[in-house]
Amino acid sequence: MVRPRKELAMLNRYTKWIVVLTTCLSTSLSGCSLKCWKYYDCPDPPAYDESLIAEYAGRGLKIEDPAPNVCEDDDYLELPDSPDSINPDNINLESGYWDLSLEEAIRLTLQNSEIMKNLGGVLRTPFAYSSIYDPAIVYTDGRYGEEAALSAFDATFGANAYFEKNDHRVNNFTVGNNGYFQQDLHNYEVNLTKRNATGGLMTLRSVTQYDYNNNPQRIFSAGWDTYVDAELRQPLLQGAGVQYNRIAGPNGEPGFANGVLIARTRTDISLADFEISLRNLVSDVENAYWDLYFAYRDLDVKINARNHVLEVWKNAYANVEANKKSADTEAQAREQYFRFQADVVNALNGRLVQRTQNNNGTLGGTFNNPGGVRVAERRLRFIIGLTQTNGRLIRPSTEAPVAKVNFDWTDIAAEALARRPELRRQKWVIKQNELELLANRNFLKPNLDLIARYRQRGFGPQYWDDNGISGEQGAVQSLTGNDFGEYQLGVEFNMPIGFRRAHAAVRSSELTVARSKAILEEEEKQVMYGLSNAYAEIKRAYEVMELLFNRREAAFAQEATVRAAYEAGKAPIDLLLEAQRRVIDSSTLFNQARIDYALAIKNVHYEKGSLLEFYQIAMAEGPWPQKAYNDALTRDLLKRRAHTDYVINETVIGQPEQVTDTLVAKPHAEPIVPPSKTIPELPTPAEVESAPMLPTGSLPMLNNPLRRASNQPQGHLQPTARVATAPKAVSTKPTVTLPPVDRIIPPSRPATKPPIIRAKDATPSKNFSFGGESSEEALWLH
């Protein structure tokens, strides 16, 4: 198509006018945007309202709250009652207390806790706290989760369509019609891509092109060109193999691996972190529970001491009024009364100081409680997840243990190394580092890819035309008729000279593995250090509790004797007041010793990794898809068939003969019981009592009847008062009630070691005395 000269001249003239108008418009607009008072003699700018400026400045600097979501209801925390709603004057002795057992407190904590909080609070570092959502968050992470790693092997479907209208002139008379080229071009493409487990990339592609132009040399003015090809690109060295692709994934790089196995180790590490946080939460619940237990006992002691000194003050005041005693005696009694009254106020309300919690002295927590029922009760409510006040005061119903508990050191040491979640977490970290090392070593290989492609083409003036004329049929008919087939086979090779980045990644992985193993070794040493401390703390706490019990009884006896002498006029008042102070001091220390002993038993379970099992707390992952269970069942059946469906032929090599007897192994109808060693019979109580006793540290393993007869039902010691049922018979903390002792006589013979007895032989009706151990005071647990 040839355009006339007149048309071209008009086009040029219009183009000039368009350029001139565009230039003038842009210049005028840019000139209007200038501030004329800076360059010309223009009037001053208008004055602004200062109050308006201040309003906008204040609004811009204001800290705003995020806009609420109108689609969600406002979920505000329900305001608790005032702490003053319950006080000693208005509390109902029958309905104002909530007798809560330790097991029930732990159950409520697990029920109400989505965040694994500790007694330090969440406000300071909320991002550092674990929650029940963390393992699922790691699993579903869009970058490093397991599903994200598996998505690299998902099939990808793609399609595109492009439409072009070309109209131009070129300086070549062979193009188009004497240099004027006009074309309608359509491109359609559909492809399906899939990455296999060995790293290969498989592609199936279909491309169709429609071309209509004015080239006079074409056979057809319009033509359809279509083809379907299948391509495979398979790595042979770097990036090849199932192991590498499961570790690093198809998109791995030196120093970065994000395969399925790496993602799974991240999930396992998050599960170990969650178990650690859950164990710490349970430990803190027990710490807060025993703090409240001690606060009630301490309050009782101080109230009794205050009441006793009040009687003394009244008598001294009456004697002074009757001129029987001097005024200084009344002042001494009055001073001690107000002193004990201040102790009562502190024991009731408490001071806001640090109390027993994890990582305080020991990992499980060392007892540190100055008393205070109200503070300890609110603290227990917080860790459980209850409202701060609800009209009732929590009162512990589980008694602190006083029976002697022995642990076998060999068993608990091996158990700690096998069950501590910190060690299991570090082992997963080592496994992850070792997998990364294997993946980085793969990058020391050059890239060598095998490429194979097969293509089938079709061409025709129409896309579909089944006219039967050779050379004029449609493109689809030409494609399906195998008229034009092509293939390509080749290899691609490239490699960096020196593999600097790969060598650096391998060396870094080797150092990381060495560092992780060194950390594991130090963690094992720390576990043994903590376990040995907890093991020794049980013996120390029990001996101190025994001594403080005797001291308390002696203080009671002294106070009763001095009181009788004071009432008879044979003793001064200062001796009586001093005796009362000794009573309160010894009683407080004895209650502290009981809590020390309870925490020592708990800390042994903490250190050896059995605290969750002790309270029957189990963790389990959510269900897998049904297909995963079906595949697992199929593989299990195949393994069984491989072990059972085999034939043994009794033939001699080199001399084949007719098989007469064929042994076909089949599954037994009844389960096969392997031969077991003879278990020695358990000794009777009479035999145990007559046997010579050994020191505690030298008892052999066979002398532990609980371990030898763990499959038999066993009982446990219980206090005479109401105590919640322990979660496990073997690991129960036995507790008893201390009987009143009228008189403590120093022992005339050296103390003997307690014999080992069966747990089922111990009955709750037995009375225990710290003055001398009976044969049923020691229990071996592990």
Secondary structure, DSSP 4 states (H G I P E B T S, - for coil): ----HHHHHHHHHHHHHHHHHHHHHHHHHHHHTS-HHHHS--PPPPPPPHHHHHHHHHHHHPPPPPPPPTTS---PPPPPPPGGGS-TTT--TTTSEEEE-HHHHHHHHHHH-SB---TT-SSS-GGG--BTTHHHHHHT-TTTSHHHHHGGGS-EEEEEEEEEEEEEE-S-TTTTBTTEEEEEEEEEEEEEEEE-TTS-EEEEEEEEEEEEE--TT-SSSEEEEEEEEEEEEEESSTT-SHHHHHHT-TT-BTTB---HHHHHHHHHHHHHHHHHHHHHHHHHHHHHHHHHHHHHHHHHHHHHHHHHHHHHHHHHHHHHHTTSS-HHHHHHHHHHHHHHHHHHHHHHH------S-TTSSSSS--------HHHHHHHHHHHHT--S-SS-EEEE-SPPP-SEEEE-HHHHHHHHHHH-HHHHHHHHHHHHHHHHHHHHHHTTSPEEEEEEEEEEEEEESSSS-----TTTS-HHHHHHTT-EEEEEEEEEEE--SS-HHHHHHHHHHHHHHHHHHHHHHHHHHHHHHHHHHHHHHHHHHHHHHHHHHHHHHHHHHHHHHHHHHHHTT-S-HHHHHHHHHHHHHHHHHHHHHHHHHHHHHHHHHHHTT-HHHHTT----PPPPPHHHHHHHHHHHHHHHHHHHS-EE---BTTB-------EE----SS------PPPPPPPPHHHHHHSPP--GGG--GGG-HHHHTTTS-------SS--PPPS-STT-----PPPP-S-----SSPPPPPPP--GGG--TT----TTS--TTSEEEE-
